[in-house]
Amino acid sequence: MKQSPRGETVLVHAQRQANWVVTPISSRTIANYAPGTNALKALTTLPGVIYNSADPQGLNLWGQSFLMHGFDQTQIGFTLDGVPLGSQLWNNNNGLNPAVAISSENIERIDVSASAGSEGAASISNLGGTVQFVSRDPSHKAGARIVQTFGSNEMFHTFVRGDSGDLNRTGTRFYVSYARNDTSKWRGGQDQFEQQVNAKLVQPIGHDSNISAFFDWADQAMQNYQDYNLNMFHHGGYGIDNLEGTPNGYEVAYRLALAANGRPGGAVPAAYQRLTSPYTASFFDGAGNQQQYFGNIHADLALTDNLRWNTTAYGHSSYQIGTVTSPLLSSTTGAPFVEQATIPSTQRFGILSSLSYSIAGNEINGGVWYENTKFDADKRAYDEPLLEDVLNGTARPVDGMHLTSPYRTEYNQIFNTNTFVGYVQDTYHLTSQIALHAGFRSVINTTRVGALANWEPYTRTTAIAGGDGVTTTKPFLPHVSGEWTFLPGHQFYFDVANNVKVLPVAGYNGGASPFATTQAAFEASRAGLTSETDWNYAVGYRYTSHIFTGNVYAYHTDFSNRLQQISTGNPNNPYTVIKNVGDVAMNGVDAGFELRPLHGLSLASSISYDHATYSNDVTQTTSSGVQTYAVKGQQVVAYPRLSWKGQLAYSLHEAFFHIDAQYIGTRNLSYTGDEKVPAYWLANAGIRYDLTRLLAHRLQTRIVHKVTLDLNVYNLANEHYISTMGQNGFPLTGDYQSVVLGAPRQFFGTISADF
């Protein structure tokens, strides 16, 4: 084991990248946020990392995004205990979000490797690094933990966990936890609900081996926040949202849809009349619902003193529903809109196996990963009732959380994907001060797609993508890194890697995928389809002493064949083109420090500069001919050139206080950079008080081992800002309804008890 400067335990094992380029985020950092908060939010303390969300906890997965050093969440590898979590889109075809894979209270740490990533990570999208979650083991002592949180917007979060402790001499032990999160939306109507069960069993074998099993079930039912564009942000105020659950919401949405279609009885609310696109500013309904079943069995076996065998078998079943009331189509009842439901579902299974051998200063590791995934992309339409029938009580609007029978399947595609990855790596300790790492990975990925349904009034084409699939083959992706400790506390390291993101899978108009287009476009592009690849180069310097830690991290990336979803038209049914926007050249640097001048006092700050620009202009065929867009030299969409982070923490006796702040610079919404999202400042704070000693003295009981009281405040200055970008794609030029607002100031209070 190696102790990091903050005292966090970093376990060095062969399936993780060399530890000098891995930054661990411990459970203590995660605990600084309100319980139930998406653990990805804790990573915003790292330089170059940006997490965005529509709600303060980051549980509304449609309105969240994660970016790191110029890469978005679809270009970063995510795993939990080594098991792949997939591409991180809302309609994730091969995984699930960390927030629904494990309760944040059950996470031991998060290992983050920026830029180069790790050849041992089970990911086929890790162009820009890896984020690897490690779950907590059951405790050796029997006990329980109860956490109760109350917050703004009637937020109510409960977490309960019970540990069996060691059940026998071999150390068999398990835990089971249940989490429930219920909150009203901070704008609009309705609420957002999630519940989750985790369980983990550990069975030691001998003194240095074990078998473990992990299970996760998650259930989400949430009304989403309405997407904004910049015109709505500047001229529509901060409160526009979908109308479900608001007074006379169905009538307002109904008359707005009539106006959009030029039918009698239409009306545009006064608050929308300054908007350039008032008819899509609000829909009646926009909901998200999902059920996730996820688990694995893992064996970590010491075959000899120097040889270890790790094998994990896993399975995952996912069912999701995303609804929106679209004014683009009329119901067969005569209502001026329909309820559209996107229904992606996934069934996948896989196995990971590796051998690790230590000899003569070498840590040699090799392994394989195989996964089969079946993904069903289905979209359906449901009739909405006439307004007069709703008003007289003879009919009810479609409930997006409890759908019945559709009147039409708009499209249906079935994907079957097989993935095989093999890798070999070695870390050689040349001396006690110098270590070198070298390895490579091989990737084969094949996807076949079948088009089972296509309704032309919706898709506007006679055929969507189907037929023979495509294969990505990359037999040699090298990775080299090294570390030199040249003076006490001084370290220099470098990292170089070649990575690939296989051609992504998405249903029609559902993402930056070659399968998300028409059959004609798919056939025309098939011969020239090229996966995204990059070369990442990074160097770093780190200094560590008792009172000071400082680091500088510089990186360069040559990115080839960047695929982007370019969207125009109504976000309910956009005209989507999947374009290869060419190469991207990226240069960046992070610089940061942590100062510990007094016992219990810590001050940290970092600044990041990322110059990531497109290397080519983009041409597109339109009805008026071929048009060239001046994209060359523009900063990549959604990622700022400049960002800053700062944290202050102080503990005194039973009290602990922390505050963190970040500055996010301007970001491009359009590829040509003519529309930019404004910069913003954001600050959060929290205070924790340990009541254990006080209560033990007053109650004279040993049943309760620890009791703490927490208060967290998000967005201290009540900043109005744009958070997530690009959930509906990005335009080549101009404005587009594809951004999400960040939550205003929020308060959370928590009491927790350990038994």
N, C-alpha and C positions, 0 to 999 in steps of 0.2 A: 504493500500500500504506500501511497504517497500523499502527504498532507499538502493541500493547497494553501495559499496565503491566508485565506479566511477560515482555515481550520476545517474545511469540508473534506470528507473522505472521498478520494478518487480511486476507484478500483481499476487497476490496469489489467485488462485481459485481451486476448488476441482478436476478438471480434470487434473491438472498438479501435478507432484510429489511434495512432501514436498519441500519448496523453499530452504532449507539449502543444498540440494544436486543438485540444478539446477544452472548452470552457464549461465547467459544471455549475449548474444552478440548483441549489439545494432546496429541500422542503421548507427550510427556514425563510427563504426568499418568497416562495409561493405563499407562505402563511402571512406575509405582509399585506396580502389582498383579501378582500371579503371572502369568506368561505363560499365555495361553489363557483368562484370565478374561473374561467378558462385559464388553465395553467400557462398557455402561450403568452398571456398578458405579463407574466413574470419575466419573460425574456426581453421585455422592452427596456430593462436595465442594461442590456448589452449594447455596445456601440454598433451602429449599422443595422439594427433590428427594429422593425416597425410592425406593431400589431394594431389593427383597426377593427372596430366593431360598432354596430348600431345601438346595442344595449350596453349598460355599464359592466355586466358580467361576461360578455362575449359568448353567451349561450345561443343567441339567434344566429345560426350558422349561415343563413343566406346573407346576412349583413356583416360578415367578418372576413378579414384577409390577413395574411402574414407575409412579410417581405424581409429579405436579408441580403445586404450587399448587392442590391440591384436585381435580385431574383425574387419571383413571386412564389406563392405556396405550391403551385403546380410544378415548380422546378427545383424543389428541395425534398430530400428524402426524410420521411417521418417513420419511426418505428416505436413499438412498445415492447420492452423485453425482447428486442430483436425481431418481433413480428411486424411485417409491413403494414402501415396505415394508409398507403396509397396516395392518390394525387391531390386530395384536399379540396376539390371542387365541392359545391353543395351536392350535386348529383354524382358523388364520388363513385366511379365505376369499379374501383378495386381497393376500397378501404373505407375508413371512417375518420371523423375528426377526433383528436385527442380528448375533447370534452365529453364525447359520448363513448369513448373507449375505456376510460377510467375516471373515477371521481378524483378531483384534484387533491383531496385529503389523503388519498392512497398512493400518491407519487413520492418516491424517495428522493429522486433527483432527475434533472434533465441535462444530458450531455450535448453540447452544441459545438459543431465544427463548421465554421464558415468557409465559403469559397470552395475548397478542394473536396470536401466530403471524405468518405471512407469506402474502400473497396469491399469491406466486409458487411456493409449495410444492405439490408434486403430492400432495395429500392431500384426502380427503373426510371426515376425522375430526378435523381440527385445531381443536377447540374451545378447547383450553387451551395452544396453543403448538406449536412445532416442534422436532424433534431431527434435525439434518441431518449425516449422516456423509460425510466426504470421504476417498477412498482415496488412498494414496500413489502417486506416479508412479514408474516405473522409474528407476533411477539412470543418470546419464550415464557412470558408470564401471562396468566389469565387476567383478563380485564375488559373494560369497555370504555368507549368515548362517546359523548353526546355533545353535539354542537347545535346551537340554535341562533339564527341570525334574523333580525328584522331590519327593514330598510325602506327607502323611498319607494313610492308607487306601490305601496302595500306588499312589498317584497317579503317573502317568508321562506327561509331556507333551513332545513333540518338534515343533519347528518348523524347517523348512529352506526357505530362499529363495535363488534364484539370479537375478542381474541380468545381462543381456547387455551393458550399456553401449551407447554409441553404435555402431551397426553401419555407418554410412556418414556422409557429410558432412551429410545432411539431419537427422541425429539420431534415426533409427529405433532404437527400443529397447524391451525388454520384460522382464518378470520372470515367474517361475513359482514358486509356493510350495506346500508340503505341510505340513499340521499334523495331528498325531495326539494324542488325549487319552484316556487309559484310567485309570479309578480305581474302587476298590471303594466301595460306599456306606458312609457313616459310621455307619449303623445298618441292621439287617436284613441281607439277603443279596444276592448277585449284584453286578453292576458296572454302570458307566456308560461308554459308549464313543462317541467322535466322531472322524471324520476329515474333512479338508476340503482342497480344492485351489482356489487362486486363481491367475489369470493376468491380466496387463494389458499391452497393447501401445499405444505412443504413436508416432504418425507426424507430426512437425512439417511444416507447409506454409508456406513463406516464413519470415518472421521473427516473425509474430504470430498464426499459426493452427495448428490441429492436428486430427487425427482420432485417436480412441482407442477401444479395445475392452476390455471387462472381462468375465471369466468366473468363476463360482463353482459348485463342486459340494460338497455337504455330505451326510454320512451319519451319522445318529445312531441308536444302539441303547442304550436306557437302561431299567433298572428304576426306576420312580418311587418316591418316598417316600409312605407312607400319609398321607392327610389326617387331621387331628386335629379335635376340638372342644374347647371349654374344659374340659369335664368330664374328658376324657382328659388334658389338659395338667396339671390340678390333682391328679388322682387316679390316673393311669395310668403316671406316670413319663415319662422322656425317650427310651425305647427301643422303644416299640411301633411295629411296621412290618408290611408284608406278609411272608408266610411263605416265598415262593419262595427257595430257596437256604439255608434254615436247617435244622438237624437235625430230621428227621421233620416237615418243614414241610407236606407234603401231607396227612399224617394229622391234624395239628393243625387245619388249615383245614377238612378234610373233616368232622371231628367237631364243629367249631364251627358249620358250616353245618347239620348234622343237628340240633343243639340249637336253632338259629334257626328251624328248621321244625318243631320238636316231634317229631322222629323218634327212634326208639330208637338207642342208641349215641352220642348227642350228648354233648359235654363242653365246658365253658367253662374255659379256662386260669385258674389261680388268680390270676394277675396282673390278669385282666380282671374279676374278680367284684365289684370296687368300682365299676365303670363303669355308668352308666345305660343305655348301648347297647353291651353287650359283643359282640354278634353282628356289628356292622359295624366294630369296632375294627381288625380285620386281615382282609385277604383273602389268598388264596393268591398271586395274581399281580396286578401292576399295572405294565405296561410301556409304553414309548413308542419308536416307531421312525419315522424319516423319511428321505426322500431329496429333496434340493433341487437343481435346475438353474436357474441364474439368470445373466443376462448382458445386456450392452448394447453398442451402438455409438454413439459420440458425436462430433459435429462442432462445433468452435468456430472460426468463420471470421470474420476481419476483412474485411468487404466494402469499407469505406473506413476512414479514420483515426477516424471518429466512429461508424460503424455496424458492429455485430456481429450475427452470426446463430448461434444455438445450437440444435442439434437432436439429440435422443436417441431411438433406437428400442430397445426392450427386450422380452425374453421371459422367461417364468418357468414352470417346471413343478414341482409339489410333490406328493409322495405321502407320507401319514402313516398310522400305525397306533397307536392307543391301546387297550390291553387291560386288563381287570379280571375277576377271577373272582367272579361275582355269585351270592350265595345266594338271590336273589329268584326264580330260575327253576331247575328241575331239568333235567338232561340226559336225553336219551332212553335213556341207558344205565342210568338209575336213580341216578346220582350226584346229590347234593343241591345242586349248583351248576352253572353253565355258564361258559364263557369268552366274554365279550362283547368285541367289537372294534369300536371306532369308527374308520372309515376315510375321512377327508376327503382329497380330492385337488383340485388347482387347476391349470388351464392359463390363462395370461393373456398378452396382448401389448399394447403401447401405444406411443405416440409423444408426445414433448414437443418443442415448437418455440417459439422466442422471438426477437424482435429487440430490440436495445438501441441507443439513439441518444443521443449526448451533444452538447448545443448550449447555449450561453449560460447555463452554470451548471445546466442541467437534465440529469438522467440518466433518460431515458425508456425504459421497457421494457414490452413487451406480449407475451403468448404464449398458447398453447393446449395442452391435454393431453387425449388420448383414450385410453381403455383398454377392452378387452373381456375379461371374466372368465367362465370356466365353472367352477363349483364343484359337486363331487359329494359329498354328505353321505350316508354309507352306514354302517349298523350291522348287524353279523352276530353269530350265536351259534354256538359250537363245543362239541361234546360233551366233557365230562371223563370219564375212566374211573372204574370202581368202585375203591374202596380196596383190596379184596382182590387185584384184578388188578395194581395198582401194587406192592403188597407182595410178590407172588410173581413179579414181573418180566415178566409177560405184556403189560403196557401201561405207557405213560408219560403223565404229565400233558401237557396242551396247552402247547406252547412259544410264548409270546406274541411271541417274536422271529421265529418261522418258522411261520406259520400254514399250514394245509393247506385242507381243504374244510369250509365251514360246513354246519350242518344247517338253518339258518334265516337268512333276511334279516329283521331286525327292523324296519328302515325304510330307505327310500332316497329322497332328494330331489335333484333336479338344478336348479341355479340358473344363469341366464345374466344377466349384468349389463353394461350399457354406461354408461360415465361420460364426460362432456364438461365440461371446465372451461376458461374463458377469463378472462384478467385483463389489466389495464392499470395501470401505476403510474409515478409520477414523483417523483424526489427533486430538489428545487430548492435550490441553495445561494444563499440570499438575500444573505448576506455571508460572509466567512471565519469568522464566529462563529455564524451562524444557518443551519440547514438545515431544510427542511420536506419531508415525504413525504405523498403522497396517492395512493390507488388503489382499485380495487374488483375483485372477482372474481364470475363467474357460474358456477353449478353446475347441471347436469342429470344425474340419475342414475336409471336405470330397471332394475328387476330383475323377471324372470319366474321362477316356480318350478313344477316338475313333481314330483308325488308318484308314484313308481314302485312303491313297496312299503310295506306297512303291516301289521304283525303285531299284532293286538289284544291278545294276552296280555302283550305288552311295553308297547305305547303306551297301552293302556287307553282307546282311542278307535276309532271306526269309520273315521275319516279324519284324516290329518294335513294341514297346510297345503299347498295346491297350487292350480294354475290361474293366472288372470291375476295379474300382479304389481303393484307399486306404483312410483310415480315421485316423486322429489324434485326440485323446481325452485326455485331461488333465483337470480333474475336480477341482483340487486344487493346485494353484500355489501361495504360500504365499509370502508376502513382509512385512518387518518390518524395521523401521528406527526411529531415534531419534536425538534430538539436546539438548545440555546443554550449556547455556551461564553462565559461572561460575565467570567471572570477566569482568569489562568493556572492550569491544573489543575482548574478548577471547571466542571462540566457539569450542566445540567438537561435532562431529556428527558421526553416524554410519548408515549403510545401508546393509540390507540382503534381497536377493530375489532369488526365484526359477523361471526360465523362460524356455520357449520352442520356438523352431522354427519349424513350421509344415513342413512336407515333401515338398520340393520346386517343382515347376512345370517348366518344360523346354522341348522344342522340341528335337528331336533326335540330339545327340551330342552337345546340346545347353547349358549345364550347369551341376552343381552338383545335378542332380535330378534323382530319380529312374525311371522316365518316359523317360529319354534321352538315353535309351539303347535299345537293341533288346528285342523281346517278350520273348525269352528264358531266358535272364538275368533278365527281369522283373518278370517273373513267379517264377524263382528260388529264387529271393530275397524277394518276397512278404511276406512270412510268417515271415521273420526276419526283415522286415523294421521297423526301430525305429527312431523316430524324434530326432533331436539334442536337448539336454537339458543342463542346467547348474545351478549351485549355485554360486551366486556372493556375496562376503563379502567385505565391504569397511568401512574404518574408516578415519576420517579427522579431522584436527585441523586448525582453521583459526584465524588470529589476524588482527584487523583493527584499525588504528588510522588515524589522520589527514594526516600524511606524509608517512605512511608505511602500506602496506598490505602484509601479508605472509600466506602461507598455505602449509600443507603437506597432501597428500592423498595417502593412501595405500590400496591395494586391493588384493584379492585372489579369483580365479575362479577354480571351478572343472567342467570341460566340458566333457560331455559324448556323444558318438556316433557322432563324428565329421565327416560329409560327405564331401568328396573332389572330385573334378573332376581331374582325373589323365589321362594325355594325352601323346600319342606317335604318331609318323608319321607326315605327312604333315598337317600344321595348316588349310589348306583348307578343309580337310576331315580327321580329326585325328581318331585314334583308342582311343575311350574314355571309361574309366571304372569309374564307380561311386563307390568309396570305403569308407567303414567305417574305418577310420584310428584310431579309438579307442578314448581313453580319452586324454584330454589335461589338464595339471596342469599349472596354471598361477599365478605368483606372481609379483606384480609391485608396484612402488611408484613414485609419482610426488612430486616435491618440487619447490616452486616458490615464487617470491616476486614482489611487485611493490613499487617503491620509488618515492615520490613526494617532493623533497627537496625545490623547488622553485615554485612560481606561474607559471603555464604553462608548467612546465618541468616534464616529467614522464619517468622513467626507469624501465623496467620489464624484468625478466628473469625466466626461468624454466628449469628443467631437469627431464627426465623421464627414468625409467629403467623398462623393461618388460621382465621377464623370463618366456616365454610360450613354453613349450616343450611337445612333444608327449610322451605318456606313454606306447606305444606298438610299436613293429615292425610290418611291413606290409608284408603279403604274397600275391603273385599273381601267377596265373597259366599262364604259357607261353607255346609256342610250344615245348620247351625243358624240360618242367616239372614245378614243383612248386618252386618258388624262393622267398627267404625271404630278405627283404630290411631293413637295419639297420636304422630305423627311430626313435626308442626310444631314448629320450634325446636330439633330435634336436629341435632347435628353429622353431616355426611355420613359414611356408612360408610367404614371402612378408612383414613381420613386423620386424622392427629392435629391437635389445635388448636395444639400447641406442639412445636417441634423445635429442636435446637441442633447446630451443627457446629464442629469445631475441627481445625486442622492445624498441625503443627510440622515444619519441615524444616531441616536443617543440612548443608552440604557443606564439607569440609576436605581439600584436596589430592585424593587419589584416592578418598576415602570420602564417602558420602552417606547420611544417615539421615533417615527421616520417620516420623511417627506421626499418625494421624487418629482422631478420636473423634466419635461422634454420640449424641444423646439423642432418642429418639422417644417422644412422649407417648402417653397412652391413646388407643385407637381403638375406635369402635363396631363391633361385629359385627352387631348387630340394628339395624333402622331406628328402633325406639323407644328405643334406647340402654340397654335393661335388661341387655344382655350386652356387656361391654367387654373388650378385650384389654389386658393390663397393659403399662405403659410399660417401656422397657429402655434400657440404655447398651451401646454397642458400640465397641470400639477395635481398630485394626489398626496394625501397625508393619512397617517394612522397613529393611534396610540393604544398600547396594550398595558394592562395592569394585572399582575399576578396576585390573586386574592387568597392563595392557598394558606399562607401563614396566618393571615387574619382570621379566616374561617376555622382553621384547625384550632386556634386558640379559643375562639368563641364557642364552637360546637363540640369540641373535645371528641372528634371522630376521626378514624383512620380509613373509613370507607372511601372517601373522596381523596384521591392522591394529589390532584391539581385542579384549580379553578382559575380561569382567566376571563377578563372582560376586555373586549376590543371595540374601538370606534374607528371606522374608515370613512374618508370623504374623497370622492372622485370629482375631478374637474373643479378644483377649489375656486377658481376665478369665474366659474360659470361661462366658460368660453363657448361661443357658437362657431362651430367648425365642421368641415367635411372630413369624414373619417375614411370609410372604405370607398374604393374606386374600381370601376370596370366589371362589376358583377354581371352586366349585360353586354360586355365588350367595350371597345373604344372606337371612336370615329376617326377617320383620317383627318378630317378638319371640322371645325365648328363645335357646337354644344351637343350634348347627348344625355338622355335620362339614364345615367349609369353611375351615380354616386349616392352615398348614404351619409346622413348626418350623424355626428357624434352626440352622445347623451349630455344633457346639461348637468349641473351640480347634483350629486347624489350622496345620501348618507346611509351608513350601515352600522348597526350595533350587534355585537355577538357576545354570547356567554357560552363557554365551553367547560366541560368537566371530564376528567379522567378518573376512572374507578379501578 
